[in-house]
Amino acid sequence: MKQQNSTEQLVRQELGRGFKKQEILARLSKKGDRDDLIFFLNNLPEEGQRKRYLWVNRLLCLLLAVLTVGKLYAAAMLQLAAISAGEFSPLLLLDLIVPMINFYILYKIIRFQRQGYQFMIVLGVLAFVRPENRIQPDLALYLCVTALSVFLLLRLFPKAEKITD
């Protein structure tokens, strides 16, 4: 794991200096594991793209944070109501799973990692399965989050730039 973190840091440094992904692959493939290098190069955007879409990414992070805080608030209110009625059950803690996953995805999106956008698209679409997510304001927020995730995934990680082995 430590080697992967150092590989990721090295790739981030090189992208931050403005090098293209193919140049980084040619220079660093001799020093380390080529598969890890290709993974990180495909999982991180180039510096110019990252700067260009920084504000869109921040908007996506803000919307996801609002959704997550709303879910935490609803879970807390449910817990407090159950405790005051003497009906507390450990199963009520399952409502905390969605916010935990959202925090993980938020971490990935803040770091501009491809997986965060991919997970958010899938979870944004799956959110509409639950009836409570199909009413306002959650409906609009999930639509915006899903649309922004698709937009950023397509803009930051175009298929033409994907590096294959």
N, C-alpha and C positions, 0 to 999 in steps of 0.2 A: 504494500500500500504506500509505503514511503517513496518508493521509486515512481509510482504513478503520480503522487503529489509533486515530486520534483519535475517530472516530465510535464505535468500540466503547468507548473509555474514557468518552466522554460519556454513552453509554447506561448503562454500569455505574454511573457517578456518580449519574445520575438515578434508576436503580432502587434504589441504595443509600440515597437520600434518601426512599424510600417512595412515589414516584410510580407510578401505574398506567401500563401500556404505552400505552393509548389517549391518556392525557394527554401522555406523552412524544412520541408521534407527532404530536399536534396542535401541540406547542410547537416541536419541532425540525425538522419537515419543511420549514420555510421556509429553514432555515439550510444544509442540505446535501442530499446525494443521497438521495432518498426510498427508493429500492430498497435501498441499503445500510442505511439506518435500519430498514426493515422486516425485513431479514435479521437484524440484530443483536437486534432486539426479539423476534423469533421464536426466536432461538438462545439467549437468556439467560432464566432464570426471574426472577420478581419476588422482591424481597428477603425478604418474609415466607415464601414457599415455600422459598427457599434456606436460610433459618435453620431452618425446621421439619424439613427432611430432611438437615441437615448431618451428623448422626451416621450415617445410613444411607449417605450418600455416602462418608463416611470409611471405613465398613466395606467398601464396594465397592472403594475405592482400596486398602485393605489386602489384600483377597483378590486383586485384580489384581496387586499388587506381589509377593505370595507366588508366584503362578503365573509371573510374569515371572522372578523370581529362580530359581525351580526350572528353568525352561527354560534360563536362562543357565548354571546349574550343570551341567545335563545336557550342554549344548553344550561347556562347558569340559572336562568329563571325557572326552567323546568326542575332543576335540582332543588332549588330553594322551595318551590311549591311542594315538591314531593317530601322534602324534609319537614316542612311545617305541617303537612297533613299526616306525617308519620308513616309514609308509604315509600321511603327511600329503598332503592334496589341498586345493587352494583351494576345491573344491566343498563341503567340510565347513563353510566359512564361511556357507553358505546357511542353516544352523541358527540364525544370528543374526537372520534376517529377522523371525521371530515376536516375539522380545523387543523389537526396534526398533519394530515396529508397536504392541506393547503399551505401550511408553513414550509413544508419540504419543497413544494413546487415554487413557492415564493423565493426561497433560497436559490433554487436553480435559475429562476428568471432574473433575479437581481444580478447574478453572475453571467447572464447572457448564454446559458447552456441550452443546447438544442433539446435535450430531454425535457426540460421544464416546459417548453412550448408544446411539445408533443403530448406530454401528460395532461397539460391544461386543456388542450383540444378534446382529448378523450373524456376527461372528467367533466368538461363543460357540456358536452353532448349528453353524457350519462346523467347529469344533474336534472335534466328535464324528465327523467323517469319518475322522480319523486314529485308528488302533487304540490307540496309546499313551495317548490322552486318554480312553479308555473304561474305564480301570482306576482303582482308588482310589489315591491321594486326588484325582487330577486330575478324575475324574468328578464327585465332590461339589463340588469348587471351581468347575468350569465351570458346573454346574447352578446353584449359588448366584450366581455372577457374572451369568449370563444372567437369572435371576429378578430379582435386584436391579436390573439395568439396565432391564428391562421395567417394573418397579414405579416406578423413579424417572422414567423417560421419561413414563409415563402421569400421574404425580403432578405433576411439575414443568412439563410442557408439555401440558396438556389441549387437545384439538382445538378445544374451544369458545373458547379464548383465542387461537387462531392469528389473526394479523393478515393480511388479504389486501389486495391493492392495489385 
